[in-house]
């Protein structure tokens, strides 16, 4: 809406018309055409310029959406931070997580690097079919005589490996030994990811499996940075996780929706040579318990004190670091 200018009582050619004479003792009025001195409220300081009603409304129109957006964001984050942890950890109500303690063993002596485990995991859990976003992957470690490790994992190992390592610098080197090393979330007993999450979206179930509450996750990525095993990723736009939430963190859960129903993880089921083994450590007769009791195993990066629940058979010294 526009406003009409205020009419002046003077007529053209009569610059002093209708102007009353100055009061006694007042300074003389400026000559016609001379600029007026600025009004002052405090000596040496110009008086505040009055703000029109239109300007006030314009300032309000700019400030209110910003204020409302900030309040909405604050409410959204505090709402998630204030939610309690899920009362039932698993997806199956009759499953008692406190009665289990899951363990995983990878036999690098048996793994042939076929990549079927990676494909099965992606299909089972709705993980994008690319190298950047994956719950599990297979690496090839080519170790030289001096102990240098050249690691390659083309396409996350989904489609197997070429005869020679494609790791930069590996081609001219004399390779002492090579092994395939399947990777996944280590389900640490001392997980750094849970301590850095600002809203408690990453938590440890009472059966030892690290899970992500997708309704609580704000996608900040702190846990991705904190994980020393590179086992987490942000679900890209358009992709789907089992619950259909994009923009949140995803990771290996030992196929929690399967193990709570008495099934093995998809990668364990599909492995043609039995290189992936899964079991309940509360059962002393389980295959995993027997292996951990009777055979020497190793974990990744033991110096970090994270205490992984994923153990390796036949892992070379250089691959542990």
C-alpha positions in Angstrom: 0.0 0.0 0.0 1.3 3.4 -0.9 0.9 6.6 1.1 0.3 10.1 -0.3 2.9 12.8 0.6 1.8 15.3 3.2 0.6 18.6 1.6 2.7 21.7 2.3 0.8 24.9 3.3 3.2 27.1 1.4 2.5 28.1 -2.2 5.2 28.1 -4.8 7.0 31.5 -4.8 6.2 32.0 -1.1 9.0 30.3 0.9 8.2 31.9 4.2 4.4 31.7 4.0 2.5 30.7 7.1 5.8 30.2 9.1 5.3 31.8 12.6 8.0 34.2 13.8 10.6 32.7 16.2 10.0 32.9 19.9 11.9 35.4 22.0 15.5 34.2 22.7 15.3 31.5 20.1 18.1 31.3 17.5 17.3 33.0 14.2 15.8 30.8 11.5 18.2 29.8 8.7 18.1 31.8 5.6 16.0 30.6 2.8 17.7 27.8 0.9 20.3 27.1 3.7 20.5 23.6 5.1 19.0 23.2 8.6 21.2 22.2 11.5 20.6 18.7 12.8 18.4 18.5 15.8 20.2 17.2 19.0 18.9 15.5 22.1 22.2 15.4 23.9 25.0 18.0 23.3 27.2 16.8 20.4 25.0 13.7 19.6 22.3 13.8 16.8 18.8 13.0 18.0 17.4 9.6 17.1 15.8 9.5 13.7 12.1 8.6 14.2 11.1 5.2 12.6 7.9 5.1 10.7 5.2 2.5 11.2 6.0 1.0 7.8 9.7 0.6 8.7 8.7 -1.2 11.9 6.5 -3.6 10.0 9.2 -4.2 7.5 11.8 -5.0 10.2 9.3 -7.4 11.8 8.6 -9.1 8.5 12.3 -9.9 8.2 13.1 -10.8 11.8 10.1 -13.0 12.6 10.8 -15.8 10.1 14.4 -16.0 11.3 13.3 -16.1 14.9 10.6 -18.7 14.2 13.1 -20.9 12.2 15.6 -20.7 15.1 13.0 -21.7 17.6 11.8 -24.6 15.4 15.3 -25.9 15.0 16.0 -25.7 18.7 12.7 -27.5 19.4 13.5 -30.2 16.9 16.9 -30.9 18.3 15.8 -30.8 22.0 12.9 -33.0 21.2 15.2 -35.7 19.9 17.7 -35.2 22.7 14.9 -35.5 25.2 13.5 -38.8 23.9 14.3 -41.8 26.0 16.2 -44.8 24.6 13.9 -47.4 23.0 12.3 -49.5 25.7 12.7 -52.5 23.5 16.0 -52.7 21.8 15.2 -55.3 19.1 12.5 -55.4 16.5 10.9 -58.5 18.0 9.1 -58.0 21.4 9.6 -61.6 22.6 13.4 -61.4 22.0 15.3 -60.8 25.2 18.6 -59.0 24.4 19.9 -59.4 27.9 20.0 -63.2 27.3 22.5 -62.9 24.5 26.0 -61.6 23.8 26.7 -61.8 20.1 30.2 -62.5 18.6 31.6 -62.6 15.1 34.6 -64.3 13.6 36.2 -63.7 10.2 38.5 -66.4 8.9 40.9 -64.7 6.5 42.5 -68.0 5.7 39.3 -69.1 4.0 38.0 -65.9 2.4 38.4 -66.0 -1.4 37.3 -62.3 -2.0 34.3 -63.3 -4.1 32.2 -60.3 -2.8 29.0 -62.2 -2.4 28.7 -61.1 1.2 28.8 -57.4 0.2 26.0 -57.9 -2.4 23.9 -59.9 0.0 24.2 -57.2 2.7 23.3 -54.4 0.4 20.2 -56.3 -0.9 19.1 -57.4 2.6 19.5 -53.9 4.2 18.6 -51.6 1.3 22.2 -50.2 1.1 23.1 -48.3 -2.1 24.9 -50.4 -4.7 28.0 -48.2 -4.8 31.5 -48.2 -3.2 31.0 -45.1 -0.9 28.0 -46.4 1.0 28.3 -49.8 2.5 27.8 -51.8 5.7 30.4 -54.3 4.9 33.2 -54.5 2.3 36.2 -56.7 1.5 39.7 -55.5 1.3 42.8 -57.1 -0.3 46.0 -56.6 1.7 49.1 -57.0 -0.3 52.1 -57.1 2.1 55.7 -56.6 0.9 58.9 -58.0 2.3 59.5 -54.8 4.3 56.0 -55.0 5.9 54.3 -52.3 3.8 50.6 -53.0 3.3 48.9 -52.0 0.0 45.1 -52.1 0.4 42.6 -52.1 -2.4 38.9 -52.7 -2.4 37.5 -51.9 -5.9 33.7 -51.4 -5.8 33.9 -52.4 -2.1 34.8 -55.9 -3.3 31.3 -56.6 -4.6 32.5 -58.1 -7.9 35.8 -59.8 -6.8 39.3 -58.5 -7.5 41.6 -58.2 -10.5 44.7 -60.5 -10.5 47.0 -57.6 -9.4 46.5 -55.0 -6.7 45.2 -51.7 -7.9 46.4 -49.9 -4.8 48.7 -46.9 -5.8 52.3 -47.9 -5.7 51.7 -51.7 -5.3 52.4 -52.8 -8.9 56.3 -52.7 -9.0 56.7 -54.1 -5.4 57.6 -57.6 -4.5 54.6 -59.0 -2.6 55.4 -61.4 0.3 51.8 -62.4 0.9 48.2 -61.4 0.1 45.0 -61.9 2.0 41.4 -60.9 1.7 40.1 -59.1 4.8 36.3 -58.7 5.2 35.4 -55.5 7.1 32.2 -54.5 9.0 31.2 -52.6 12.2 33.4 -54.0 15.0 30.6 -53.7 17.6 33.1 -52.4 20.1 32.7 -52.9 23.8 34.1 -49.4 24.3 32.6 -47.7 21.3 33.7 -44.1 20.6 30.6 -43.5 18.4 28.2 -43.6 21.3 30.0 -41.1 23.4 30.1 -38.4 20.7 26.5 -38.5 19.6 24.9 -35.3 20.9 21.3 -36.7 20.9 21.9 -40.3 22.0 20.9 -41.8 18.6 23.7 -44.2 18.6 23.5 -46.6 21.5 24.5 -50.1 22.6 21.8 -52.7 23.1 22.1 -55.0 26.1 23.2 -57.8 23.8 26.2 -55.8 22.7 25.1 -54.7 19.3 25.6 -51.0 18.5 22.4 -49.6 16.9 21.2 -46.3 15.4 17.8 -44.8 16.3 16.9 -43.3 13.0 14.0 -41.3 14.4 16.5 -39.6 16.7 19.6 -39.2 14.5 20.1 -35.6 13.2 22.8 -36.5 10.7 25.5 -34.5 12.2 28.2 -37.1 11.3 30.1 -36.9 14.6 30.0 -40.7 15.0 31.3 -41.2 11.4 34.4 -39.1 12.3 34.8 -40.9 15.7 34.7 -44.4 14.3 38.3 -45.5 13.8 37.2 -48.4 11.4 35.4 -46.3 8.8 32.3 -48.4 9.3 29.6 -45.7 9.1 28.1 -43.5 6.4 25.3 -41.0 5.8 22.4 -42.4 3.8 22.3 -40.3 0.6 19.2 -38.6 -0.6 16.9 -40.9 -2.4 18.3 -44.0 -0.9 16.5 -46.2 1.6 17.5 -47.9 4.8 15.3 -50.7 6.2 13.1 -48.1 7.8 13.2 -45.7 4.9 15.0 -42.7 6.4 17.5 -40.8 4.3 20.0 -38.3 5.7 20.8 -40.3 8.8 23.7 -42.6 9.8 23.7 -46.2 8.8 26.0 -49.1 9.7 26.3 -52.9 10.1 23.9 -54.2 12.8 24.7 -57.9 12.4 21.4 -57.8 10.5 19.5 -57.2 13.7 16.2 -57.8 12.2 17.4 -61.3 11.4 19.3 -62.3 14.5 16.4 -61.3 16.7 14.4 -63.9 14.8 17.0 -66.7 15.2 18.6 -66.3 11.8 22.2 -65.6 10.9 23.3 -62.3 9.3 22.9 -62.2 5.5 26.6 -62.2 4.9 27.1 -65.3 7.0 24.4 -67.1 5.2 25.7 -66.4 1.7 29.4 -67.0 2.3 30.3 -70.1 0.1 33.4 -71.0 2.1 32.3 -70.3 5.7 34.7 -67.5 6.2 32.2 -65.5 8.3 31.0 -67.0 11.5 28.4 -65.7 13.9 27.2 -67.0 17.3 26.1 -66.4 20.8 29.0 -66.0 23.3 26.7 -66.9 26.2 26.5 -70.4 24.7 29.9 -72.1 25.5 29.2 -74.7 22.8 28.5 -72.3 20.0 31.0 -72.3 17.1 32.2 -68.8 17.8 32.7 -69.5 21.5 34.7 -72.6 20.7 36.9 -70.8 18.2 37.6 -67.9 20.7 38.4 -70.4 23.4 40.6 -72.8 21.4 42.2 -70.8 18.6 44.3 -67.6 18.5 42.4 -64.7 17.1 43.1 -61.0 16.6 41.2 -57.8 16.5 41.7 -54.6 14.4 43.7 -51.8 16.1 43.8 -53.2 19.6 46.0 -50.3 20.7 42.9 -48.0 20.7 41.2 -49.9 23.5 37.9 -50.1 21.8 37.7 -53.9 22.4 36.0 -55.1 19.1 33.6 -58.0 19.1 34.7 -59.0 15.6 37.7 -61.3 15.8 39.9 -62.5 12.9 41.6 -65.8 12.3 44.9 -65.7 10.3 45.2 -62.0 10.2 48.8 -60.8 9.5 50.6 -58.6 11.9 50.7 -55.7 9.4 46.9 -55.9 8.8 46.0 -55.5 12.5 47.4 -51.9 12.7 
